[in-house]
Amino acid sequence: MYAFLVVTDMMASLQEYYDPNCSMLELVFAPAEEWISRSDSEIIEATMSELAKLFPDEIAADQSKAKIVKYHVVKTPRSVYKTIPNCEPCRPLQRSPIEGFYLAGDYTKQKYLASMEGAVLSGKLCAQAIVQDTELLLGRKLKNSQTEVTVA
Ligand SMILES: Cc1cc2nc3c(=O)[nH]c(=O)nc-3n(C[C@H](O)[C@H](O)[C@H](O)COP(=O)(O)OP(=O)(O)OC[C@H]3O[C@@H](n4cnc5c(N)ncnc54)[C@H](O)[C@@H]3O)c2cc1C
């Protein structure tokens, strides 16, 4: 059993795909550990069963309602990190323990999981940390250039 993260009807969201008689669904599901080694046809079969639960009027698992005209399965191992209990403390802060070294990315400490929102928020927190440290960083640069002058 798996959970869809995203179900998008591309026909409805992209004008160039629009066809009044068809839908083009893009689906992402996770966790896919159990599924990644399975055949495309097994994945499609399971997908249709799940879709039938979501859209019982339009879709039946045996394709007696909507029929698949074309499909393409894309497998991306390790595409997003797994959210498991007690993994939260493993997420690093944007300000790393190394002076002048900052981190941004959905995996860093921020209130969302792996998502576009999480990535954007981490970028903002990273920029904030750099701004907060500006004086420290400029002071360090000045100190280094003075050292260089002394050495020269
Ligand atoms: C199939 C799929 C569907 C998704 N759907 C959604 C959705 O509908 N909504 C949503 O909010 N989120 C979705 N996500 C999650 C979202 O895409 C990510 O959470 C987000 O892109 C993370 O952004 P990021 O900047 O942290 O990392 P990334 O977008 O992964 O960027 C990291 C970048 O670093 C590069 N990189 C890695 N290693 C190196 C290296 N050594 N040197 C140089 N460059 C390197 C990578 O190539 C990549 O471009 C989806 C993810 C996947 C895989």
The ligand as an ORCA input file, in Angstrom:
! r2SCAN-3c Opt
* xyz 0 1
  C       9.450     13.117     -8.264
  C       9.382     14.223     -7.260
  C       8.207     14.943     -7.133
  C       8.117     15.990     -6.207
  N       6.958     16.687     -6.109
  C       6.883     17.709     -5.262
  C       5.714     18.511     -5.200
  O       4.732     18.298     -5.909
  N       5.685     19.546     -4.316
  C       6.748     19.840     -3.516
  O       6.680     20.805     -2.746
  N       7.880     19.100     -3.551
  C       7.983     18.052     -4.411
  N       9.119     17.305     -4.452
  C      10.217     17.615     -3.524
  C      11.003     18.830     -4.001
  O      11.325     18.670     -5.375
  C      12.304     18.935     -3.178
  O      11.968     18.943     -1.796
  C      13.067     20.209     -3.512
  O      13.360     20.267     -4.894
  C      14.364     20.260     -2.725
  O      15.072     21.413     -3.117
  P      16.583     21.565     -2.698
  O      17.047     22.857     -3.280
  O      16.735     21.326     -1.235
  O      17.332     20.336     -3.391
  P      17.392     19.934     -4.928
  O      16.253     20.514     -5.706
  O      17.560     18.427     -4.896
  O      18.691     20.647     -5.419
  C      19.971     20.142     -5.118
  C      20.831     20.432     -6.328
  O      22.180     20.129     -6.000
  C      22.754     19.447     -7.081
  N      23.886     18.671     -6.555
  C      23.852     17.561     -5.807
  N      25.089     17.150     -5.511
  C      25.929     18.034     -6.084
  C      27.333     18.159     -6.139
  N      28.137     17.297     -5.535
  N      27.844     19.188     -6.827
  C      27.054     20.103     -7.431
  N      25.703     20.046     -7.426
  C      25.155     19.014     -6.759
  C      21.656     18.592     -7.635
  O      21.918     18.225     -8.973
  C      20.475     19.551     -7.529
  O      20.329     20.364     -8.670
  C       9.234     16.273     -5.378
  C      10.420     15.550     -5.520
  C      10.487     14.532     -6.447
  C      11.796     13.777     -6.592
*
